């Protein structure tokens, strides 16, 4: 099989890249090691920056998002019974959109299917070949046979454990990582959200987050040890722990019900550089991971695709390689800004196992300063809504 851009990974990053390229007449093939049903079953982020929302509209996949997504002009930070709203619209003139990654992925899959896009699901043992040549290749196994895609460029959108980053020589690749000593226990339920906007909670028992996927489906998280046994967390135990961490008014109005999905997600910060090696470009989780506290993971992947799609379009339309040459440096500048913000939010809102009374005092003082300072709230708001692409 011959194409122009070989894409590894059929998550939002790979699908969005394929869609944007197709609108410019650039051919691509996507290889995905999982089934379509598995990809659609992943429960992930749901807060989209305005830049991401605008990209989805340009990609002609924003119709359902605009109809069903929830526009939020702010969010709350709660400490004890004190609850303070961060007014995003006031400080930045921008908003965020709450729209589940599962729905976004479905929209992109439907768009690629309607356009006749080639997506090979359950492509096993993907290998990248001949990166030093002008025609790199992707080999994969399926249905008992070996297959090959020959392309001009490879986009590695296959996540943290994918083959793409592992294909960059260790002598070239440099990685940076911080693993946090806790995880997020998350529950999805068919219940009315406790608030019209997201609530971030700093509590003596640990962090909590109240979010939603719609006005009838809620997504809640509480901080827990990263090695906690999920089987020990019954629905009743989760709701009791969440209620104990919420401000009194929210706890009183919390609607509970059976969990649709329950999982524990570890938290880490990770950056790989460079994000380009020859004709291989890394994007999304293949290149970087952020703790979810700042709602940056999916949005960072989208900004990578913004830069990568522009670079590929410039090459094919104008034979201009400058954006390709600048790709890694351009992406990493924004990546490190998002890493800094996500680290700051995580440090501000979580209880760390080795936290001393002094550390706790500093954390509470910073929260107190934040809720009383317009300058601090402006800085938080402009990072939350997303720095410019």
C-alpha positions in Angstrom: 0.0 0.0 0.0 1.3 3.5 -0.9 0.3 6.7 0.7 1.7 10.1 1.6 1.5 10.1 5.4 1.5 6.9 7.5 -0.2 7.5 10.8 0.2 5.2 13.8 -2.7 5.4 16.2 -6.4 6.0 15.7 -7.0 8.1 18.8 -8.0 11.8 18.5 -4.6 13.0 17.4 -4.2 10.5 14.5 -7.8 10.8 13.4 -7.7 14.6 13.5 -4.4 14.7 11.5 -5.9 12.4 8.9 -9.0 14.5 8.6 -7.1 17.8 8.3 -4.8 16.4 5.6 -7.7 14.9 3.7 -9.4 18.3 3.5 -6.2 19.5 1.7 -6.1 16.5 -0.7 -3.2 14.8 1.2 -3.6 11.0 1.5 -3.0 9.1 4.7 -3.4 5.6 6.2 -3.9 5.0 9.9 -2.7 1.8 11.7 -4.3 1.1 15.0 -3.4 -2.0 17.1 -6.7 -2.1 19.0 -10.2 -2.6 17.7 -12.5 0.3 16.9 -14.8 -0.7 19.8 -11.9 -0.6 22.2 -10.8 2.8 21.0 -14.3 4.2 21.4 -14.6 2.6 24.9 -11.7 4.6 26.4 -12.9 7.1 29.0 -10.7 10.2 28.9 -10.6 13.9 29.0 -13.6 16.1 28.4 -12.5 19.8 28.7 -11.5 21.4 25.3 -9.7 24.7 24.9 -11.1 27.3 22.4 -8.1 26.5 20.1 -9.1 22.8 20.1 -12.7 23.7 19.5 -11.8 25.9 16.6 -9.6 23.2 15.1 -12.5 20.7 15.2 -14.7 23.1 13.4 -12.1 23.7 10.7 -11.8 19.9 10.4 -15.6 19.9 9.8 -16.3 17.7 12.8 -17.7 20.3 15.1 -21.4 20.1 14.4 -22.4 17.6 17.2 -19.9 19.2 19.6 -21.5 22.6 19.1 -25.0 21.1 19.6 -24.3 18.9 22.6 -21.1 20.3 24.2 -21.4 22.4 27.3 -19.7 25.9 27.2 -18.2 26.8 30.6 -17.2 30.4 31.4 -15.5 29.4 34.7 -14.9 26.8 37.3 -14.8 26.6 41.1 -11.9 25.9 43.5 -13.1 24.7 46.9 -11.1 24.6 50.2 -13.3 23.3 53.0 -16.6 25.1 52.7 -15.0 28.0 51.0 -15.8 27.9 47.3 -14.4 30.5 44.9 -15.2 30.8 41.2 -12.5 31.5 38.6 -14.2 33.6 35.9 -12.5 32.5 32.7 -14.6 34.8 30.5 -14.0 37.8 32.7 -10.2 37.4 32.7 -9.5 36.2 29.2 -12.7 36.7 27.1 -12.5 33.0 26.4 -14.4 29.8 27.5 -13.8 26.1 27.5 -16.1 23.3 26.1 -17.0 20.2 28.0 -17.3 17.4 25.5 -16.2 13.9 26.1 -13.2 12.4 24.3 -15.3 9.4 23.4 -17.8 11.6 21.6 -15.0 13.6 19.8 -13.4 10.3 18.7 -16.7 9.0 17.3 -17.2 12.2 15.4 -13.7 11.9 13.8 -14.2 8.2 13.0 -17.5 9.0 11.3 -15.9 11.8 9.3 -13.1 9.6 8.2 -15.5 6.8 7.2 -17.7 9.2 5.2 -14.6 10.4 3.3 -13.4 6.9 2.6 -10.4 7.2 4.9 -8.2 4.1 5.3 -8.0 2.9 8.9 -6.6 -0.5 9.7 -7.8 -1.7 13.1 -6.1 -4.6 15.0 -2.8 -4.0 13.1 -0.4 -6.0 15.3 3.3 -5.7 15.7 3.7 -2.4 13.8 7.3 -1.7 12.8 8.8 1.5 11.4 11.4 1.0 8.6 13.8 3.1 6.6 13.4 6.3 8.4 16.6 7.7 6.9 15.2 7.3 3.4 12.6 9.4 1.5 10.2 6.5 1.6 9.9 5.1 5.1 7.7 2.1 5.6 5.3 0.7 8.2 5.1 -3.1 8.5 2.3 -4.8 10.5 0.7 -8.2 11.0 -3.0 -8.9 10.4 -5.1 -11.9 9.7 -2.1 -14.2 9.8 -0.1 -12.2 7.2 2.4 -9.4 7.0 1.5 -6.1 5.3 3.4 -3.0 4.4 2.6 0.7 4.0 5.1 2.8 2.1 4.8 6.6 2.8 6.7 9.9 2.7 6.3 10.7 6.4 5.3 8.9 9.6 3.2 10.5 12.3 3.6 8.7 15.6 0.2 9.2 17.4 0.3 5.9 19.2 0.5 6.9 22.9 2.9 6.6 25.7 3.6 2.8 25.1 3.5 2.9 21.3 6.2 1.9 18.9 6.9 5.4 17.6 8.9 6.9 20.4 10.8 3.6 20.8 11.9 3.9 17.2 13.9 7.0 17.9 17.5 6.0 18.7 18.4 6.3 22.4 21.4 8.3 21.4 19.0 10.9 20.0 16.1 10.8 22.4 16.1 12.6 25.8 13.3 12.0 28.3 12.1 13.9 31.4 9.7 12.3 33.9 8.1 12.8 37.3 5.8 10.1 38.7 3.3 11.3 41.3 2.8 9.3 44.5 -1.0 9.0 44.1 -3.6 8.3 41.5 -7.2 9.4 40.6 -10.0 7.0 41.3 -12.7 8.0 38.7 -16.4 7.1 38.5 -18.7 7.7 35.6 -22.4 7.7 36.4 -25.8 8.5 34.9 -26.5 11.2 37.5 -27.1 15.0 37.3 -23.8 16.9 37.9 -23.5 18.4 41.3 -22.7 21.8 39.8 -23.2 23.5 36.4 -19.4 24.0 36.2 -16.3 21.9 37.3 -15.3 22.0 40.9 -11.7 21.4 42.0 -11.4 20.5 45.7 -8.4 20.7 48.0 -9.3 18.8 51.2 -7.5 17.3 54.1 -8.4 13.8 52.9 -7.0 14.6 49.4 -8.0 16.1 46.1 -11.4 15.7 44.5 -12.9 16.8 41.1 -16.5 17.1 40.1 -16.9 17.2 36.3 -19.5 16.0 33.8 -20.0 14.7 30.3 -23.5 16.1 29.9 -26.2 17.4 32.2 -27.3 13.8 32.9 -23.9 12.1 33.1 -21.3 13.0 35.7 -17.6 12.2 36.0 -16.1 12.3 39.5 -12.6 11.7 40.8 -10.9 11.4 44.2 -7.2 11.2 45.0 -6.1 7.8 46.2 -2.9 5.7 46.5 -1.7 4.8 43.0 -1.5 1.1 44.0 -5.0 1.0 45.5 -7.1 -2.2 44.9 -10.0 -1.1 42.7 -12.0 -4.1 43.9 -12.2 -2.6 47.4 -13.9 0.5 46.2 -17.6 -0.2 46.1 -19.9 2.5 44.7 -21.1 3.3 48.2 -17.6 3.7 49.5 -16.7 6.1 46.7 -19.8 8.3 47.1 -19.1 8.5 50.9 -15.5 9.5 50.3 -16.4 12.1 47.7 -19.2 13.6 49.8 -16.8 14.0 52.7 -14.4 16.1 50.6 -17.0 18.4 49.1 -18.2 21.8 50.4 -21.3 21.4 52.5 -23.7 22.8 49.8 -22.3 20.5 47.1 -22.3 17.5 49.4 -26.0 18.1 50.3 -27.0 18.2 46.6 -24.8 15.3 45.4 -26.9 12.8 43.4 -25.5 9.3 43.5 -26.1 6.1 41.5 -24.5 3.0 40.1 -21.2 3.5 38.4 -21.0 2.9 34.6 -17.2 2.9 34.7 -14.7 2.9 37.5 -10.9 3.0 37.2 -7.7 4.3 38.8 -5.4 6.4 36.7 -1.8 7.0 37.8 -0.4 10.6 37.4 2.8 11.4 35.7 4.6 14.3 33.9 6.7 13.2 30.9 8.4 14.9 28.0 10.4 13.3 25.2 12.6 15.5 23.0 13.1 16.0 20.1 9.7 15.3 18.7 11.0 14.7 15.3 13.6 12.2 14.0 14.1 12.3 10.2 10.7 11.6 8.7 9.1 10.5 11.9 7.1 13.1 13.9 5.8 12.3 17.4 2.5 13.8 18.6 0.3 13.6 21.6 1.0 11.1 24.3 3.8 9.5 22.3 5.8 12.6 23.1 4.4 14.0 26.4 2.1 13.2 29.3 0.6 15.7 31.7 -1.3 15.0 35.0 -4.9 15.6 34.2 -5.3 18.3 36.8 -4.9 21.1 34.3 -7.0 19.5 31.5 -4.2 19.7 29.1 -3.6 16.2 27.7 -6.0 16.2 24.8 -5.5 19.9 24.1 -1.7 19.4 23.8 -2.2 16.6 21.3 -4.5 18.9 19.3 -1.9 21.7 19.3 0.8 19.2 18.1 -1.6 18.2 15.2 -2.1 21.9 14.4 1.7 22.4 13.9 2.2 19.0 12.2 -0.7 19.4 9.8 0.4 22.9 8.8 4.0 21.6 8.3 2.8 18.8 6.0 0.4 21.0 4.1 3.2 23.5 3.5 5.4 20.8 2.2 2.9 19.3 -0.2 1.4 22.6 -1.4 4.5 24.8 -1.6 7.5 22.4 -1.2 8.3 24.4 2.0 10.1 22.5 4.7 10.7 25.2 7.3 7.7 24.3 9.4 8.9 20.7 9.5 12.3 21.9 10.6 10.8 23.9 13.3 8.2 21.3 14.4 9.9 19.9 17.5 11.1 23.3 18.9 7.7 24.9 18.3 5.7 22.1 19.9 8.1 21.7 22.9 7.8 25.4 23.8 4.1 25.0 24.3 4.5 21.5 25.8 6.7 22.8 28.6 4.4 25.6 29.4 1.5 23.1 29.7 3.7 20.8 31.8 4.5 23.7 34.2 0.8 24.6 34.6 -0.3 21.0 35.1 2.5 20.5 37.7 1.5 23.7 39.5 -2.2 22.7 39.6 -1.3 19.2 40.8 1.0 20.6 43.5 -1.6 23.2 44.6 -4.6 20.8 44.9 -3.3 17.4 46.1 -2.1 16.1 49.5 1.4 14.6 49.2 2.3 11.7 51.4 5.4 13.5 52.8 3.7 16.8 53.1 4.8 18.6 56.3 2.8 21.1 58.3 4.9 23.8 56.7 4.2 22.5 53.2 0.4 22.4 54.0 0.6 26.0 55.3 2.3 27.2 52.1 -0.3 25.4 50.0 -3.2 26.9 51.9 -1.6 30.4 51.7 -1.2 30.1 48.0 -4.9 29.1 47.6 -5.8 32.0 49.8 -3.7 34.4 47.7 -5.2 33.0 44.5 -8.8 33.6 45.6 -8.0 37.2 46.7 -5.8 38.3 43.8 -7.1 39.3 40.3 -3.5 39.0 39.0 -3.2 35.4 40.2 -6.7 34.5 38.8 -5.8 36.1 35.5 -2.6 33.9 35.2 -4.6 30.8 36.1 -7.4 31.6 33.7 -5.2 32.3 30.7 -3.4 29.0 31.2 -6.6 27.1 31.7 -8.3 28.3 28.6 -5.1 27.5 26.7 -2.1 29.5 25.5 -2.2 30.6 21.8 -1.1 28.1 19.2 
